[in-house]
Amino acid sequence: MMKRILIILMALFLNSCSLFSKEKNLFQNPDIEKLDNGLHVVWFLDDSLPLIYYSMIIEGGYKMDPPAHSGTLKLVESLLDRGVKDLSAFELAKGIEDLSASKGIGTGGDYQFVDISGFYFDYKKLLFYLKKMIREPIFSESEVILQKKRLIESILQSKESVKDIGEFYFKRLLQGGTVYSKSQFTSLDELAGITRDDIIKLHRSVFVPNKSWLLVVGRGNKKLIKKEILNQFSDWKEDTKKIEPTIQDPEWLKGTKSNILIVDKPGQTQSYVFVGQRAPKKEEVNTYALEIFNSTLGGSFTSRLMQDLREKKGLTYGIGSQIVYNKEHSLFYVSSFTQTVTTGELLKNILEHLSKIQREGCTAEEIQFSKKYLIGAFPVYLNKIEEIANKWLFSYLDGYGENYLNFYPENIEKIELEKLNFEIKKYLNIDQLKIVISGDAKKIKLSLIKNGFSEFSVIPYSDIFK
């Protein structure tokens, strides 16, 4: 533990803009190599750090789950470090811990990642353990049963959270009819039916070199590291089969007709409100203008929603908006919570704010304030070398180009008010807004009717746990 603390403190001390260029560009772009098997290696070497960080980014994500087998990739994620060829889960964990190293594994809608970091002189061992987790998990039957049980228990525990239940339904409602609607799982019945063979088959299909990008970040000799990369990954076979993601809407979604869905969990004193829309993908919009829009509306403490609905009217303690992009579309939404009796009033006010900003746009004062806020916050979120590298790679893979980080402040600054308000009007579609409210449906309905809302659907919260 003390070694881990010292590593963190040393990295924070030495990590003062190590990837910042002394030239005009804010950041130095990495070198990218493509190996014979299709694996891309992205080099962010910098000798100012005594550490090295590897991250394997694999294109795919939970949208690649097979039909009627949603949750398979989530199980793959949970099993990658639960026993590998020639090493038990304990031996793998101890080997990494003995190096004072750390690892991470995760899955999103479009990607999954496995990373490991430690002292630079352990670069060979760190690559070895990374290879083991990515290429050689054994997926033992006993671990499959155990991890499936743990995942189901975790999902069942989430039913106690009114917020989690509401968010679960809301994001699936927004993404209905797309490859993302199943999210990490569609139903417990499907999850329970996934077999070891299903897991092995999906792992072999998705974890392939020609869909993978290896980040190499920190101190090291490029020639020696590349030699070890070839040693661990050159015989990793390229996949020539093209696997297409499938659309699988949950059953409850097919019967949802109203734009307002109440997820009923009786006995709650608070309700959670989610309002939003599915919108065009990033290639079809000006993302810089939309960042300014989001910051003005609900992306900061000084935003319209926070100042009016929290500070002035006291309808909520917290409210915010955000825009999330994936490969096929974007999601814009506002989320908040309030006392059940004021649910209708909160919703009415949110819709009024959305209508007003769509109709009238932002003011000259607001655009200047949001620009300063976004540009000022930009380096705060990129204060570690691995954060810079990951942000660069994901931006690159998502189509922003290799200079997104370098020109972000400039591109924010050059957005003019007329352009901003044009983009807001084009992006926001008030008639297409979807609304999910989770809490006590009986009391929520009374509050909605009182505030002029008459059409809504009600679904028991337990439907997602079938």
Buried (B, 14 or more C-beta within 10 A) or exposed (E): EEBEEEBEEBBEEBBEBBBBEEEEEBBBBBEEBEBEBBBBBBBBBBEEBBBBBBBBBBBBBBBBBBEBBBBBBBBBBBBBBBBBEEBEBEEBBEBBBEBBBBBEBEBBBBBBBBBBBBBBEBBEBBBBBBBBBBBEBBBBEEBBEBBBEEBBEEBEEBBEBBBBBBBBBBBBBBBBEBBBBBBBBBBBEBBEEBEBEBBBBBBEBBBBBBBBBBBBBBBBEEEEBBEBBBEBBEEBEEBEEEBEBBBBBBEBBEEBEBBBBBBBBEEBEBBBBBBBBBBEBBEEBBBBBBBBBBBBBBBBEBBBBBEBBBEEEEBBEEBBBBBBBBBBBBBBBBBBBBBBBBBBBBBBBBBEBBEEBBEEBBEEEBBEBBBEBBBEEBEEEBEBBBBBBBBBBBBBBBEBEEBBBBBBBEBBEEBEBEBBBBBBBBBBEEEEBBBBBBBBBEBBBBBBEBBEBEEBBBBBBEBBBE
